[in-house]
Each structure stands twice: as C-alpha cells, then as structure tokens.
Amino acid sequence: MSNIIDNQLLEIENLISYRGKASNQEFNKIVTDMQEKLSVVGIMSVGHPITAIYGISGDKNDVEILIPINKKSDNIQKYIFKKKIKITNALVVQHRGNPAMLQQSCDRLNQYIVAHKLLPITVGYNVTKNIDKNNINNTEIDVYVGISPNIL
C-alpha cells in the first residue's frame, strides 16, 4: 500500500555519505563498514540509512548511502561528512508493506509525475521509517523526489 503526498520537505543534519558503484551484495557490506567505522570513532547512527540510486550498469548500481549521525564529524576514511541534506518541494510516496514491493510504489510515483507533467530535479531518496523484524510487511519507507517549482 502506498500514498503520495506533494510539497514535502526532507531535511536531515549531520550525515556520513558513501557514493560509488556497488552490487546488492556489496551494498550491505558498505553499510556494515560505515557503521563499524562510526563506532570506532565514538559516533552513533541516529536513523536508518538513506539511499539513492543514480544509475544502473550491469550488476552494479551507482548508489549514495547516507547515514544520519549524532554529531558533526570530519570525514571518516573513505566516507564523507555532509552537514545537511535538504530537498524542498518534494513528492513523497509512503510505502507501507514488504520492501520487495517498493518498486511498485516507485512506479506509482513515476506515473503520478508523468500524469501531472511535473519535472523531477532529484533522484528518489529512500528513507526507511520503520523495519519490523517480526513482520516484514509492517516496513515503512518514504521515497522523496524533489520537483521543480517552475511551471512550464
């Protein structure tokens, strides 16, 4: 099940970022490595990773992984500190259910964009709100896409 909401804001401060090409298997290893590197320097994550896929080439995705953290930091090895992510005038599809069905919610969002002749200015940012380890069907993921405020 999904719901689309317009004119939303995504604003999160203090994030550590990875941007590069990774397969699905490598993706999980990168997230684990990021969390381990944070732990070593005494920084805690304060939310689930946020992901954005910029492109796909074979079995590799051009992906950005952002982990919200509890305080400012210098860059940690190959990971970059970002002071803030801010997406204004965003369309959000609120996906509630099995993450394997997220693509259907994203397809619905894309259909909405086309039907309303909107101009996306960002890729989709997947923001996991809740993961119910006892029932995967209770997972909550919001996907934010920045929309141009210009009317053409």
Residue pairs with C-beta under 8 A, 6 or more apart in sequence:
1 95
1 96
1 97
2 93
2 94
2 95
2 96
2 104
2 105
2 108
2 109
3 93
3 94
3 96
4 91
4 92
4 93
4 94
4 108
4 109
4 112
5 91
5 92
5 94
6 91
6 92
6 147
7 89
7 90
8 89
8 90
8 91
8 92
8 144
9 86
9 87
9 88
9 90
10 85
10 86
10 87
10 90
10 92
10 125
10 127
10 144
11 84
11 85
11 86
11 87
12 47
12 50
12 66
12 68
12 84
12 85
13 68
13 83
13 84
14 68
14 69
14 70
14 71
14 72
14 73
14 81
14 82
14 83
14 84
15 50
15 66
15 67
15 68
15 69
15 81
15 82
15 84
15 85
16 34
16 38
16 43
16 66
16 67
16 69
16 73
16 76
16 79
16 80
16 81
16 82
17 64
17 65
17 66
17 67
17 79
17 80
17 81
17 82
18 30
18 34
18 63
18 64
18 65
18 78
18 79
18 80
19 62
19 63
19 64
19 65
19 80
20 62
20 63
21 57
21 60
21 61
21 62
21 63
22 30
22 60
22 61
22 63
23 59
23 60
23 61
24 59
24 61
27 61
27 63
27 65
30 65
31 49
31 65
31 67
34 49
34 65
34 67
34 79
35 45
35 67
37 76
37 77
37 79
38 44
38 45
38 67
38 69
38 76
41 73
41 76
43 69
43 70
43 71
43 73
43 76
44 69
44 70
45 67
45 68
45 69
45 70
46 68
46 69
46 70
47 67
47 68
48 127
48 128
48 129
48 131
49 65
49 66
49 67
49 128
50 65
50 66
50 67
50 68
50 85
50 125
50 126
50 127
50 128
51 63
51 64
51 65
51 66
51 125
51 126
52 63
52 64
52 66
52 122
52 123
52 124
52 125
52 126
53 61
53 62
53 63
53 123
53 124
54 62
54 63
54 64
54 123
55 61
55 62
56 62
66 82
66 85
72 81
72 83
73 81
74 81
75 81
85 125
87 122
87 125
87 144
87 146
88 146
89 146
89 147
89 148
89 149
90 122
90 144
90 145
90 146
90 147
91 109
91 112
91 113
91 118
91 144
91 145
91 147
92 142
92 143
92 144
92 145
93 105
93 106
93 108
93 109
93 112
93 142
93 143
94 140
94 142
95 101
95 102
95 105
95 139
95 140
95 141
95 142
95 143
96 138
96 139
96 140
97 137
97 138
97 139
98 136
98 137
98 139
99 136
99 139
99 141
102 126
102 141
102 143
105 141
105 143
106 124
106 143
109 124
109 143
109 145
112 118
113 120
113 145
113 147
118 147
118 148
119 147
119 148
119 150
119 152
120 145
120 146
120 147
120 148
121 146
121 147
121 148
122 144
122 145
122 146
123 145
124 143
124 144
124 145
125 143
125 144
125 145
126 141
126 142
126 143
127 141
127 142
127 143
127 144
128 139
128 140
128 141
129 140
129 141
129 142
130 138
130 139
130 140
131 139
132 138
132 139
